[in-house]
Amino acid sequence: MQKTFLLLTTVCAMFGSLSAVAAEQGSNRGVTYRPDVTFTLRTDIGEGKLVFIGEADAIAGKINPDLEVSPGAVVQINLINGDGATHDIAIPELGAKSDNITAKGAATSMVFRATRTGTFEYLCTLPGHKAAGMFGRLIVGKLREEAKGYVINVAQDPRSVGEPVGTRASKHLTLDLEATEIEGQFSDKSIYKYWTFNNRVPGPLLRVKVGDTITVNLHNSASSTNIHSIDFHAVTGPGGGAAVTQAAPGERKSFTFKALHPGLFVYHCATPMVAHHIANGMYGMILVEPEGGLPKVDREFYVMQGELYTTHSHNANARGLQEFSLEHLLSENPQHLMFNGTMDALTKMYTMEANTGDNVRIYFGVGGPNLTSSFHIIGEVFDKVYDQASLTSPPLLDVQTTLVPPGGATIVEFKVDYPGRYILVDHALSRMEKGLAGYLTVRGEANPEIFKP
């Protein structure tokens, strides 16, 4: 007992001098001589994993404990080697990192100022150690309530495709859209302040016919704090409608246009900074069907790819409110990518299902605002691709992967011949690790002539 006390006393004295040295050498600007809060962690093996264990006070004995600090606090994290392997500790998003420690009983420290609010990951950066269990959370500021069932679901249902126009004559239609700013469920444990059309990301799939006259009514919710507008790529007119729909909170703006070109077109908010409005969720698509409508298929789905730019990097276990990062937006470095607005929209929230023998059509677009998609379904080949969503050009046949730029769209069709789960991806496959995936489940009898396990 006395030995342990002496060791900790010596370690604490050493850490105090490390804190002063860090400040004097300017290794982290804004760090003062004495930290506002100090945590001590020990490396060990717990629950069959490599872990950090809290050494004192409220975190004593806790595995990978949450470390909670106030915004602006100077933080010191001490690390004691408890297992004899090489370790360090770092918080990459805050630029903080310790030296390596290799011998059992050795110690190190890192000191930094918590300049940003949010939840940040601390971890051991040695190869394989995070995967083995050495990571936890630094929470700067009060943690927002985790996302439960009561928060708004902003994910767009891929089955919400509207009614086909069929062979009807052209007519005058009215489309009502509301711009909203709402906290929506982003993943199981996190929320994001989305900007939307009609509380969904993407906004509704609007379905009209070439030759229709369409009046668009845009209402910017009185609860909004920003001006919003709408730009239809299907519109021939100033700003695609954006020039006459810049609506302040509570305002309503309208315009009327004639659908001159068949195709699948993106719409989005076009209020400066346009990329910010789009990234926050303000995009959708309008399908302008040709004369006579589109050929009938068994299943239709509506899918759009988007990007989120947040203050911390992708972490499937992130909790609380995820905050927007202008820096990451301008560098075109999204921390999250998703189909239909959220991390789980097409894997947990909604089911895309078909039966063997069905002909499937997907209306696919990219809200962006920055990245081009290489749209692909693992285990399927597109029988037809209406390249760039042109309905007046002959479709491409037998396509594996199709390119869709931001602000662009495509229509793909294919017959499903074999049961199983097929994964929708962007074939820039690193993006799967940031959340970009969806499932199409096909049910029916297996045909060994097509595929035999």
N, C-alpha and C positions, 0 to 999 in steps of 0.2 A: 504494500500500500504506500509506504514511504517512498519506495523507488518510483512508483508511478507518479506520485506528486512531484518529486524532484524532476522527472523527465518533462512533465507538462510545464513546470515552472521555467525550466531552461528553454523549452520550445517557445513559450510565450515571450520570454525576454528576447529571444532571437528574432521572432516575428515582429516585435516592436521596432527593432533596429532595421529590419528589412523594409518596414513601412516608411521609415524616415529616408532610407537610401533611395527607395523608389521615387519619393517626392523630390529629393534633391537632384536626382539624375534626370528628372522630367520624363520618366518612362510612361506616364499617363497624365496628360495635362489636366490641371484642375484638382489633382490629388493633394490633400492637405497633410500636415505632419501626422496628425492623429486621425484614424478612421472613425466614422460615425457608427459603424457596426462591424463586428468581427465574427466570422464563423470558422470553426475548426472541424475538418473532416478527416477521417482515417480510411485508407484503402484496406479492403478485406474481402473475404469470400463469404457471402451470405445467401441463403436460399439457393445454393448451388451455382451462384453467379459471382462474377467480379462486381464489387459495389463500392460506393462511398457510404460511410457510416458517420452520423453526427456524433461529436465528441462531448458536447456540453450544452447546458441550458435547455431550451425548448426542443432542440433537435437531437438531444442525447439518445443514442441507441437506434435512431431511425435510419432506415436504408434509403439512400438517395433522397434525402429530405428536401422539401421545398424551402428555399431561402428567400424570405420576404424582406424587402427594403423600401424605403421611401424614395421618391424621385429626387435626384440630385445628391443622394447620400454618397459619401466616400466609403467604399466597401473593401474589407480585407478578408480573403479566404485563405486559411491555413490548411495545408495538407500534410498529414503524417503517413509515412509508408508503413502499413501494418502487415504486409504479406511477403515482402522481399522481392517482388517483381518491379520492373521499371514502370513508372507512372508519371503523369502530369495532370494538371487541371487547366481548363480553358473555357472561356465564353467567347467564341469567335465573333458573334454579332456585336459585341461591345469592345472587341480588340484587346481582350485581356487573356494572358497566358502565363503560366508558371514555368519554371525550369523543370527538367526531369529529376526524379529521385529514384535511386536504384536499390539502396540497402534498407533492410528492415530497421525501422526507427528513425530513418532520415526524414527531413522535413523541408518544405518549401512554402512559398506564399505568393499571392498576387494581390495587387491593390489597384483599384480603378474607381472612377466616379460613375454612378448609374445615371447617365445623362438622358436616357430615353425610357418612357413608360412602356410596359408590356411584359410579356413572358419570354424569357430567353433560356436557352439550353446551356447547362454546364456539362462538361464531359471530359473524359480522358482521351487525348488525341492519338495515343499509341495504336497502331493498326490492330483492329479486331476488338479493342477493349470496349468501345461503345456497344458494339454488337453483343458483347459478353455481359453487358448490364451496367456499365459505368457512365450513367448520365442522369441528370435531374433538372430541376427548374429553378431559375432565379426569377422572382416575381417583383417587378419594380412598379410600385403603386398598388392600389387596391385591385385585387383580381375580380373582374366582372363575373357575374353569375354564369356558370357553365350552361351551354345550350341544352335545354330539355325540350319536351314536347310542346311547351307553351309558346316558344318563340315562333315567329312567322316562317313558314316554309316558302322560300322563294323559288325553289327548283321547278322548272317547267316540266310538265308531264309530256313525255315524247309521243304519247298517243293522242294529244290534243292537236288534231290536224285540220279541224273544220270540215265543212261539207263541200264535196265536189260540186263544181258548177254545172256539170252535165251538158246538156244541149240547149240550155235556156238562152233567151235573147239578152242582149246587153241592157243594163238598167242603171239607175242612180242608187248608190249605196251610201250609208253613213257609218263611219268607223269612229268609235269613241275610245280614247286612250287617256290614261291618267299617269302623270309623272309623280313618283313617290320616293321618299327617302326613309328606309326602314331598316331596323336591325333584324337580320334574318339568320336562320341556322345555316352555318357554313360547313360544319362537320358535326360529328356526334357531341363534341365537347366545346365547340367554338362558334362564335357569331361574327358577323361582319356588317358594317353599315352600307347596305346596298342602295343604289339608285336604280329605279326600275320603271318599266312601263307596266301598269296594271298589277303591281306586286309580284311579278314573275321575271325570272331571268332564264332564257331570253323572254322578251315580250311575246304576246300571242302571235301565232301564225295566222296572218290575214289572208283570206282566200277570195279572189275576185276573178273577173274574166276580161280578156282584152276587149276594149270598146266600152267597158263600164265607166261611168262618171262617179267619182268617189269624193265625198266630203269628209275631211278629217277634222275631228274636234279634239284638241289637246287641252286638258285641264291640268295645271300644275297644282298639286295639293297645297292647301294652306299651311300644312305642317312642314313643307319643304323649307330649306334655308338657301337654296340656290335657284337661279334661273334655269329653265330647261326648254328644249325645243325638240323638233323631230325633222329628220332628213330622210326621205324615201329615195332610194336609188332607182325606183321605178317611175319617179316623177320627172316630167320635163317642165322645168320652171325654176326660179331663183332659189338656189340652195336646196333643191329638192323639197321645198316647203319650209326649210329652216329659217329663211330670211323673214318669214311672216309669222313664225310661231314662237318667237323668243318670249316665253311667258314667265313673269315673276311669280313668286309664291301666291297662290290663290287666284291667279289669272287664268282666263280661257282664251285660246286663239284657234282660228279655223282657216281652212283653205279648201279649195275644190280643184281636182285635177282629173284628166282623162287618161285611162290606162292604154297607152299606145303600143306597148311592146309586151308580148308574152315572155314569161320566164320566171325565175325565182330570184328575188331581189332582197338585199339587206336594207333595213332601216335602222337609224340610230339617232341619239341626241347629238346636236351639232352646236352646242354652246361652249365657248372657250372656257377652260382648256378642254378641247373636244376629246382628246385621248383619255383624260381623267373621267369624263362622264361615261364613255364607252367601257372603260376598264371596270367601273363600279357597277356595270350591269345594264346600261341603257342601249340595248340592241335587240333586234328581232328580224323577222322576214315576212315578206308579202309575196304570195304566189299568184301570178297573173296567168291564168290558164288560157290556152289557145281556143279558137272557135271549135265547138264540139267537145271541149274538155279533154282531160287526159284519159288514156286507156285505163280500164278498171284493173286493180290489183287486189290481192287478198289482205295485205297489211300495209299500212302507211305509218311512218314515224317522223318526228320533227326533232332534229338534233342540231345544236350549235355549240361551237368551241369558243371558250373565253379564257381570259387571263386575269389574275389578281396580283396586285403589287402591294406587299405588306412589309412592315418594318422588320420582320424576322423571317428567316428562311423556312422552307417547308418542313413541317413536323406533323405527322399524322396524329400525334397525341397532344397537339397544341390546345390550350384551353383559354376560355374567356374571349374578350373582344380582340379581333385581329385588326390592326390599324393600317391605314393606307400610307404608302411610301412614295412620295414624288420622286425621290432620288432613283429608286428602282424603276419607276415608270420611264423616266427620261433615259435611263441606260438600257431600256428594253430587256430587263432582266426580271421576269415574273417569278414570284416565289411559289405560286400555285397555278395550275392549269386544270380546267374542268369542262365537262360536257353538261349543258343545261343548268349552269349556275352554281352548283355546289359539288363538294368532293364526292358525295355518295348518290347523286341524282339518278344515275343509270346503273348503279351497282346494288344499292340498298333501298332507295326510296321508291323507285318505279320499276316495273317489270316490262321489258320488251319481249314479247312472246310470239311464236309462230309455230305452225305444224308442218311436218315434212310435206313437200309438194306445194306449199304456199309460194306465191310470188310476192316479194317484199319490195317496197319502195321507201327510200329514206331521203327526206329533204334535209340537206346538210349545208350549214353555213358557218362562217367564221366571223364572230363579232370582233375578235382581236383585243386590243387595237393594233398589235404589232406583228404577231408571228403567223407565218404561212403554215397551213396544215397539210400533211401527207396522209390523207384519210385512207384507212385500211381496216378490213375486218379479218381477223386472224382465223384462217380455216375456210374462207369463202373467196370467190371470185365474182366481181361485178359483171353480170351479163350485159348490162347497158350502163353507160355513164353519159349523162347529158352534160358535156364539158362546159364549165363556167355557167351552168344552169341555162344554157341556150336551148329553147324548145323549138327553134326553127332550123337548127342544124341537125344532120343525122347523128345519132348517138354513137359513141365509141363502144366497141364490143370486146368482151373478155379482158377486163382491166383488173390488175391486182391492187394498185394504189393510185389515187388521183390527187393532184395538187389543188388546193383551194386557198387563195390569198385572203388576207384580212379584208373584210368588206366584200367578200365574194361568196359564191355558193355553188353547189352542184346538186344534181339529182341522180341517185344510183338505184338500179333495180337488179334483183337477182332471185333465182328460185332456190329455196332451201331443200336440199335433198337428203340430209342425214341429221339425226338428232344429236343434241349436245349443246354446250354453252360456247358461243362465239363472242370474241372480245373485240369491241370497237376501240381503235387506237389511232393516234397520230404516229406514223411510223418513224418519226424522230423519237425513238423509244425511251430515251431518258425522261421524256415528259410523263411517262407512266409513273415514275417515282415522285412526281409532283402532283399526282392525283388524276391524271387524264386517262380514264378508262370507262367503258360501258359494257353491258352484257346483253346479248340477244340469245334467248333460250329457245331452242327448237325441240319440239316434242314429236314423237312418232316412232314407227318401227325402223330399226336399223337395217340397212341394205348392205350385206357384205360385199356385193359387187362394186360398191362405191368406196367403202372404207371398211377395212377389217383389222381390228386391234390385234 
